[in-house]
Amino acid sequence: MENFRKVRTSEEEMPLPFPDLPPDVVEMKVKEGSKIRNLMNFAMAQMELKGRRQIVFSGCGRAVTKTITCVEIMKRKLGGLHQVTKVRYKTVLEVWESQDPPPHGPAQNLTVHKNVPSICILLSRDPLDPNQTGYQPPEPRHEAGEDTLGCSSKGLKRPLPPPCEELLPKKLQVQVSDSPRGTGTTTGQQD
């Protein structure tokens, strides 16, 4: 493959794996180079400002982890969202062109069909069928200022124990000379 260079990549278009979606549902197609901030700004505007009830995030290959990250951010910011996750494979076609074409002929092309993992995640404000494969109910509501680990964003819930005496550094000793230049020596002792 060192004598070939990739000319183009195209993904096989597949319908969304969720039945009964409204025709105007927003699908966020996450790519490897997508910026999470841009994706989230658009998705949050659709759900909060435009009042959409459902949104779908999809990504394949190296974009799968970024897709999951976007979903988790949206679930944390909005709360109360039902989720259905579908994992499948998608065919990606890569066209490679020879860098050393034959002298009296056209450049040789090579087409590679790859099956890459793909994920589609439906988030819905409305309840979904809990019996379908990949369903996750909304996370329970938490008190304001508390994250899912039970830690308050304002600080810890319980005070820390007092530090152990042996872990505290020994006092710093400072000696100042009486000279007018103010040159003093500082010595510190720590174990």
Number of C-alpha atoms within 10 A of each C-alpha: 9 6 10 16 14 14 12 11 13 11 14 9 9 8 7 14 15 13 7 6 13 9 6 9 12 16 16 19 15 22 16 14 9 13 11 14 10 9 16 16 10 11 22 17 12 16 18 11 9 9 10 17 16 21 22 22 23 24 22 26 16 15 20 20 15 21 26 19 13 18 22 11 13 17 18 13 10 12 15 18 21 21 24 20 20 16 15 12 13 19 18 17 16 16 16 19 18 18 13 10 14 10 7 6 7 9 13 13 16 15 13 13 13 13 14 14 16 19 21 24 25 24 24 20 17 10 13 17 12 13 8 10 10 13 17 17 14 16 13 8 11 12 9 8 11 15 13 12 7 12 13 14 11 8 10 10 11 7 7 7 6 6 8 7 8 8 8 10 10 12 9 10 10 10 10 10 10 9 8 6 7 9 11 12 10 10 9 9 9 8 7
